[in-house]
Amino acid sequence: MLFYLLAFLLIFTLLLAWVSNFFGLPGNWMMLALAGIWFWFTDPENTLHIGPAILVAILLLAALGELFEFLASVLGTRKVGGERKAAVGGVIGSLVGSLVGAFIGIPIPVIGIIIGSLFFACLGALAGALIGEKLHGSDLNKSLKVGGAAFAGRLFGSLGKIALGSVILVVTITSMFI
């Protein structure tokens, strides 16, 4: 009975780790760590065991999610002619914005924090890119164009990472029952 309670606890913490992706936290890596702990401490003969192939799949998906999130931010900025300082500023701004958004949030219980974190991360990317462009000496129109691209890149990158996190969540949970 204790084992099934622990399995339920694992599933619950996997869900919490997935939700943490909305806050800019490394939720996919947390899911990998949880699956690794479960793999390490459960008997391979047990029906709820996660195998090593699943761990490798989770590792690859988590790495792909990080790569996608990073490249979407940087390439979005660079595609519209943004300078390196703007790309770096966009990445830094998105991290700061995510933290600010998590604390400020939007006045809707639970979902407001998630939306706030994601929205402020995108705003931070925009602000960081604007500052990076201004440091390079660009005019306001180009800076706004680059900032908008950083905003969109961060949004698409985050959504892609969250989508891959969803795949990790489903693969991990279903692998326990197969």
Residue, then its C-alpha position, 0 to 999 in steps of 0.5 A: m500500500l505504501f508503494y502505491l502512495l509513493a507512486f501517487l506522490l511521484i505523479f503529483t510531484l511530476l505535475l508540480a514540476w511540469v507547472s514550474n515550467f510556466f514560471g521559467l523554472p527548469g521543470n523538465w529537468m525536475m521531472l528527469a530528476l524525479a524519474g531518476i530517483w524513482f528508477w533508482f529506488t524501485d525494483p525493476e521487477n515492479t510493475l510501476h518501474i521506469g526503465p533506463a530507456i525512458l530516462v534517456a528519452i526524458l533527458l533528450l526531451a528536456a535538452l531539446g526543450e532548453l535548446f528550443e527555448f534558448l534558440a527561439s529567443v536568440l534567433g527571433t532577435r537575430k532574425v530581425g537584425g538585432e545585435r548580440k547585445a539585444a539577444v543577450g539582453g532579451v535572455i537576461g530580461s526574460l529571466v528577470g521578468s519571469l521572476v517578477g511576474a511570478f511575484i506580481g502575477i495577475p489577480i486571478p488565483v493560481i492561473g494569474i501567477i502563471i500568466g503573469s510569469l510568462f507575460f513578464a518574461c516576454l516583457g523582460a525579453l522585450a526590455g532587454a532587447l530594447i536596452g541591448e539595441k540602444l547600447h549598440g546605438s540603434d534608432l527607436n524603430k529598430s529597437l522596437k522591432v527587435g524588442g517585439a521579436a524578442f517578446a515573440g521568440r520568448l513566448f514561442g520558446s516557452l510554449g515549446k518547452i512547456a509542450l515538450g514538458s507535457v510529452i515528458l509528463v505523459v511518457t513518464i506516467t504512462s511508462m509506469f503503467i506499461 
